[in-house]
């Protein structure tokens, strides 16, 4: 589980909403520059938090139903889900330290 999992409209519910662990979803698109900048950080988070956090990526161009359902207007948007509910929404590129600072309170315990 140390690499981000690609999710789709079809697999989102099973992989994200019904997951036992908190799930970080990276909403992205291939043409998005800031998405490419944050991708290696998202991969590092998947490794750093293996066993504590599930990390998924959803391509908004190919899966617009899920993106619309969660009101994704800008990418990259990172959303943290706990118990099937969104608990944190981070929009735009940010350095790893800032992401960790925002995610850590939800991952304690």
Secondary structure, DSSP 4 states (H G I P E B T S, - for coil): --SPEEE-TTTHIIIIIT-SSEEEEEEE-TT-HHHHHHHHHHHHHHHHTTTTEEEEEEETTT-HHHHHHTT--SSSEEEEEETTEEEEEEES---HHHHHHHHHHHH--
